[in-house]
Amino acid sequence: MRRLKRTAGLVFLALLMSACTSLSPQQVELQPLVDTRQRLPGGLSVALEAKDLRPTPVIGYRVSRFEQNAFITLARDARYTLLSTAQQALRQMGAYRFAPSVSGANGLKISLLLDRLSYDASQHSVRQEVRLDMALRLVAEYRGRAFTGQYQSQKTHSSPLPPSEAKNQELLNDLASETLTRAFNDPKLIEFLRRGG
Protein backbone atom coordinates (compact mmCIF):
# COMPACT_ATOMS: atom_id res chain seq x y z
CA MET A 1 0.00 0.00 0.00
CA ARG A 2 2.81 2.39 0.89
CA ARG A 3 4.57 1.59 -2.39
CA LEU A 4 1.32 2.25 -4.30
CA LYS A 5 0.82 5.61 -2.58
CA ARG A 6 4.43 6.54 -3.23
CA THR A 7 4.11 5.59 -6.91
CA ALA A 8 0.91 7.61 -7.24
CA GLY A 9 2.60 10.58 -5.59
CA LEU A 10 5.56 10.39 -7.96
CA VAL A 11 3.25 10.19 -10.99
CA PHE A 12 1.32 13.25 -9.78
CA LEU A 13 4.57 15.15 -9.19
CA ALA A 14 5.80 14.26 -12.67
CA LEU A 15 2.56 15.48 -14.20
CA LEU A 16 2.72 18.67 -12.18
CA MET A 17 6.29 19.41 -13.24
CA SER A 18 5.49 18.58 -16.85
CA ALA A 19 2.51 20.95 -16.87
CA CYS A 20 4.42 23.68 -15.09
CA THR A 21 7.46 23.59 -17.36
CA SER A 22 5.56 23.52 -20.65
CA LEU A 23 3.30 26.54 -20.33
CA SER A 24 2.39 28.13 -23.63
CA PRO A 25 0.38 31.23 -24.59
CA GLN A 26 -3.36 30.80 -24.99
CA GLN A 27 -5.95 32.46 -27.21
CA VAL A 28 -9.50 32.08 -25.94
CA GLU A 29 -12.68 32.38 -27.98
CA LEU A 30 -15.08 34.69 -26.17
CA GLN A 31 -18.70 33.75 -26.98
CA PRO A 32 -20.85 34.97 -24.08
CA LEU A 33 -24.56 34.21 -23.88
CA VAL A 34 -27.12 36.65 -22.50
CA ASP A 35 -30.28 35.44 -20.81
CA THR A 36 -32.99 38.09 -20.65
CA ARG A 37 -36.79 38.15 -20.64
CA GLN A 38 -37.08 41.93 -20.59
CA ARG A 39 -39.08 43.59 -23.37
CA LEU A 40 -38.25 46.82 -25.15
CA PRO A 41 -40.80 49.34 -26.44
CA GLY A 42 -42.01 48.45 -29.93
CA GLY A 43 -40.72 50.09 -33.08
CA LEU A 44 -37.20 50.84 -31.89
CA SER A 45 -34.39 51.22 -34.40
CA VAL A 46 -31.11 50.38 -32.68
CA ALA A 47 -27.60 51.54 -33.51
CA LEU A 48 -24.86 49.58 -31.77
CA GLU A 49 -21.32 50.59 -30.90
CA ALA A 50 -18.60 48.81 -28.95
CA LYS A 51 -15.23 50.02 -27.72
CA ASP A 52 -12.38 48.08 -26.14
CA LEU A 53 -10.82 50.52 -23.67
CA ARG A 54 -8.37 48.10 -22.08
CA PRO A 55 -4.77 49.39 -22.09
CA THR A 56 -3.47 46.07 -23.46
CA PRO A 57 -4.91 43.08 -25.34
CA VAL A 58 -3.28 40.74 -22.81
CA ILE A 59 -5.89 39.47 -20.34
CA GLY A 60 -3.33 37.97 -17.96
CA TYR A 61 -0.61 35.37 -17.59
CA ARG A 62 -0.51 31.67 -16.89
CA VAL A 63 1.87 30.95 -14.05
CA SER A 64 3.76 28.12 -12.44
CA ARG A 65 6.68 27.78 -10.06
CA PHE A 66 9.07 27.84 -12.98
CA GLU A 67 7.62 30.16 -15.61
CA GLN A 68 5.43 33.28 -15.58
CA ASN A 69 5.40 34.61 -19.11
CA ALA A 70 2.71 32.59 -20.89
CA PHE A 71 0.15 35.24 -21.77
CA ILE A 72 -3.58 34.90 -22.48
CA THR A 73 -5.35 36.96 -25.15
CA LEU A 74 -8.67 36.86 -27.00
CA ALA A 75 -8.82 35.01 -30.30
CA ARG A 76 -10.68 37.89 -31.94
CA ASP A 77 -11.36 41.58 -31.43
CA ALA A 78 -13.46 42.13 -28.29
CA ARG A 79 -15.52 44.77 -30.10
CA TYR A 80 -16.99 42.25 -32.53
CA THR A 81 -17.83 39.90 -29.68
CA LEU A 82 -19.61 42.67 -27.79
CA LEU A 83 -21.55 43.76 -30.87
CA SER A 84 -22.76 40.27 -31.78
CA THR A 85 -23.69 39.50 -28.17
CA ALA A 86 -25.56 42.78 -27.79
CA GLN A 87 -27.50 42.16 -30.99
CA GLN A 88 -28.45 38.67 -29.80
CA ALA A 89 -29.61 40.09 -26.45
CA LEU A 90 -31.65 42.87 -28.06
CA ARG A 91 -33.36 40.40 -30.38
CA GLN A 92 -34.44 38.47 -27.30
CA MET A 93 -35.86 41.74 -25.98
CA GLY A 94 -37.90 42.36 -29.13
CA ALA A 95 -35.64 44.65 -31.17
CA TYR A 96 -35.41 43.60 -34.83
CA ARG A 97 -34.39 46.82 -36.59
CA PHE A 98 -30.68 47.62 -36.49
CA ALA A 99 -29.09 50.61 -38.21
CA PRO A 100 -25.53 51.95 -38.56
CA SER A 101 -26.58 55.26 -36.99
CA VAL A 102 -29.45 56.73 -35.00
CA SER A 103 -32.30 58.16 -37.04
CA GLY A 104 -35.87 59.18 -36.33
CA ALA A 105 -37.80 59.65 -33.11
CA ASN A 106 -37.48 55.96 -32.19
CA GLY A 107 -33.73 55.80 -32.77
CA LEU A 108 -31.83 54.22 -29.89
CA LYS A 109 -28.04 54.08 -29.63
CA ILE A 110 -26.39 51.58 -27.31
CA SER A 111 -22.66 51.68 -26.67
CA LEU A 112 -20.79 48.95 -24.82
CA LEU A 113 -17.47 50.05 -23.32
CA LEU A 114 -15.14 47.31 -22.11
CA ASP A 115 -13.05 48.82 -19.32
CA ARG A 116 -11.45 45.70 -17.87
CA LEU A 117 -11.05 41.99 -18.53
CA SER A 118 -8.37 40.49 -16.33
CA TYR A 119 -6.96 37.12 -15.34
CA ASP A 120 -4.74 37.04 -12.27
CA ALA A 121 -3.14 33.67 -11.44
CA SER A 122 -1.06 32.97 -8.35
CA GLN A 123 0.70 29.82 -7.17
CA HIS A 124 0.17 28.64 -3.58
CA SER A 125 2.19 25.56 -2.64
CA VAL A 126 0.71 22.79 -4.82
CA ARG A 127 -2.45 24.68 -5.80
CA GLN A 128 -3.09 27.58 -8.12
CA GLU A 129 -5.75 30.24 -7.71
CA VAL A 130 -7.11 32.31 -10.57
CA ARG A 131 -9.05 35.54 -10.08
CA LEU A 132 -11.05 36.85 -13.03
CA ASP A 133 -12.57 40.31 -13.29
CA MET A 134 -14.65 42.07 -15.93
CA ALA A 135 -16.00 45.62 -15.92
CA LEU A 136 -18.00 47.33 -18.64
CA ARG A 137 -20.34 50.25 -19.16
CA LEU A 138 -23.52 50.36 -21.19
CA VAL A 139 -24.51 53.79 -22.49
CA ALA A 140 -28.00 54.22 -23.96
CA GLU A 141 -28.93 57.39 -25.86
CA TYR A 142 -32.62 57.85 -26.59
CA ARG A 143 -34.65 60.94 -27.52
CA GLY A 144 -31.99 63.39 -26.43
CA ARG A 145 -31.27 61.80 -23.06
CA ALA A 146 -28.64 59.33 -21.90
CA PHE A 147 -28.35 56.49 -19.41
CA THR A 148 -25.09 54.94 -18.22
CA GLY A 149 -24.89 51.68 -16.31
CA GLN A 150 -21.72 50.17 -14.85
CA TYR A 151 -21.43 46.40 -14.43
CA GLN A 152 -18.73 44.25 -12.90
CA SER A 153 -18.34 40.52 -12.22
CA GLN A 154 -15.62 38.57 -10.46
CA LYS A 155 -14.88 34.87 -10.25
CA THR A 156 -12.25 32.65 -8.66
CA HIS A 157 -11.03 29.19 -9.62
CA SER A 158 -8.66 26.88 -7.78
CA SER A 159 -6.89 23.83 -9.17
CA PRO A 160 -3.66 21.84 -8.68
CA LEU A 161 -2.48 22.55 -12.24
CA PRO A 162 -2.60 25.64 -14.48
CA PRO A 163 -5.99 25.64 -16.26
CA SER A 164 -6.07 24.39 -19.83
CA GLU A 165 -7.10 26.61 -22.72
CA ALA A 166 -10.54 24.98 -22.73
CA LYS A 167 -10.97 25.61 -19.01
CA ASN A 168 -9.84 29.23 -19.26
CA GLN A 169 -12.22 29.74 -22.16
CA GLU A 170 -15.06 28.34 -20.04
CA LEU A 171 -14.15 30.57 -17.08
CA LEU A 172 -13.92 33.74 -19.17
CA ASN A 173 -17.16 33.01 -21.02
CA ASP A 174 -18.99 32.43 -17.74
CA LEU A 175 -17.62 35.75 -16.49
CA ALA A 176 -18.61 37.66 -19.65
CA SER A 177 -22.05 36.02 -19.79
CA GLU A 178 -22.76 37.02 -16.20
CA THR A 179 -21.65 40.62 -16.75
CA LEU A 180 -23.58 41.15 -19.98
CA THR A 181 -26.68 39.42 -18.64
CA ARG A 182 -26.62 41.81 -15.70
CA ALA A 183 -26.33 44.77 -18.07
CA PHE A 184 -29.25 43.84 -20.31
CA ASN A 185 -31.47 42.97 -17.34
CA ASP A 186 -30.80 46.22 -15.49
CA PRO A 187 -34.22 47.50 -14.34
CA LYS A 188 -32.98 51.09 -14.55
CA LEU A 189 -32.07 50.66 -18.22
CA ILE A 190 -35.44 49.11 -19.04
CA GLU A 191 -37.29 51.86 -17.18
CA PHE A 192 -35.25 54.52 -19.00
CA LEU A 193 -36.27 53.06 -22.36
CA ARG A 194 -39.91 52.47 -21.45
CA ARG A 195 -40.49 56.03 -20.33
CA GLY A 196 -38.89 57.36 -23.51
CA GLY A 197 -35.54 58.51 -22.15
N, C-alpha and C positions, 0 to 999 in steps of 0.2 A: 504493500500500500504506500509506504514511504517513497519507494522507488518510482511508483506511478505518479505520485504528487510532484516529485522532483522533476520527472520527465515533462509533465504538463506545464510546470513552472518555467522550465527551460524553453519549451516550445513557445509559450506566451511571450517570454522575454525576447526570443528571436524575432517573432512577429512584430513586437513593439519596436525593436531597433531597426528592423527592415522598413517599417512604415515611417519611422522618424527620420531616417537617413535618405529617403527617396522622395521627399516632398517636391511637388511640381506645381507651377501656377495653374489656376483653375479659371475657366470662363463659365459663368452660370447663365442659364436661360431664364429670364424673369417673365413669368406668365401668370400674373395674379388674377384671381377671380373675385368678383364683387357680388355679394348677395344682398339685394335690396327689394323691398316690396312697396317702397314709397312711390307715389304717383305725382307727376308734374302736371301743371296746367296744360290744357289742350292747345294745339296750334303753335307751339314754340318752334322757332328756327334757331338751332344751336351752332355757334362757332366755337371750336375747341382750340386751345393752345396749351403747350407744355414746355417747360423750361427745366433744364438740369442745372441747378445752381451749386452743385458740389464743387469744391476746389480741385478735386482730382478724380479721375475715373476709377482709381483703385478703391475698392470697398474695404479691404483689410488684408491681413496676412495670415497664412497658415503658419503654425509654429510647432516646434518640437524642442527637445533638449539640445539638439545639435544644429538646427538650421532655422532661421527666422526670416527668410526673404522670398518665400513662395507667395506671390500676391494673388488676390482674387478680384476679378473684374466682371462686368456684365458682357454677355455675348453680343448684345446689340445695343444701340443707342437707347438710353432710358426714356427719351422723349417719345419715341415711337411706341414703346410699351405703355406709357401713361396715356397716350392718345387712344390707342386701341382699347385699353381697359375702360377708359372713361366713356367711349362710345358704346361699348357693350353694357355698361351700367345704365347709361341714359336710355338705351333702348328698353331695358327692363322697366324703366320708370315711365315709359310711354312716349319718349321723344324719337321721332322718325325722320325729321328734317334736319339735315346738317349742311352748313354753308361755310365757305372759307372766311367770311367776315359777317359781322352783324348788320342786319338790314331790317327795316320795318319796325312797327310798334312791338311786335312779339319776338324781336331779336334778342337772344340771350348769348352772352359770351362767358365761357368757363375756362379759367386758366388753372393749370396744375403746376405748382412750383416745388420741385424736389430739392429740399434744403440739406437733407442728410440721409445717407444709407451707409451704415458702418458695421464692421465685423471685427470684434476685438477678442482675440484668442490668447489665453494664458495657460501655461503649464504648471500644474500643482502635483508634485510627486509623480504618481503613475496615472494621474487623470488630467484631462484637459477641459477647461471651461471656455465656452464661447458666449459672448454677449453681442446681441444684434440690436440695432437701433435704426428706426426710420422716422423721419419728420418731413412733412410736406404741408403746403398751404393750398387751399382751394379758394380762388377768387371768382365770384359771380358778378357780372355786370348786366343789369336789367333795367330798362326804362330810366336811365340816367342816374341810377343808384348802384351802390356796390356793397357786396358782402364778402368778408374774408374769414375763413375758418382755418384753424391750425390743428393738425392731427399728428400724434406721435404714438408709436408702438415700440415695445421692447420685449425681447425674448432671451432666454438663456438655454444653453444645451451643454450637458456634461457627458464625456465619454472617455474611455481609456486610450483611444487612438485619435489622431486628427481626422475630422470628418471627411468622408469621400466627397467627390464633386456632386454626386447624386444627392447625398445628404445635405450638403450646403445649399444646393438648389432648392430642396424641399424646405429648409429652414427659412431661406430668404423669400420664397414665394408665400409661405405662411405669414411671414411678417408683413409683406406688401399687401396681401389680401386683407389682412386685418385692418391695416391703416386706411386703405382705400374704401373698404366697406364702411368704416366709421365715418369717413368723409361724406359719402353719398347717402348715408342714413342720418346725417346731422339734422335734428328737428329744426334748428335755427335756419339752416339753408332752405329746407322745404317751406317753412313759414315765410321766409323772405320772397321766395318765388311765387307762392300762392297769393300773397297780398299785393303782388305786382311791383316788387322792389321797395 
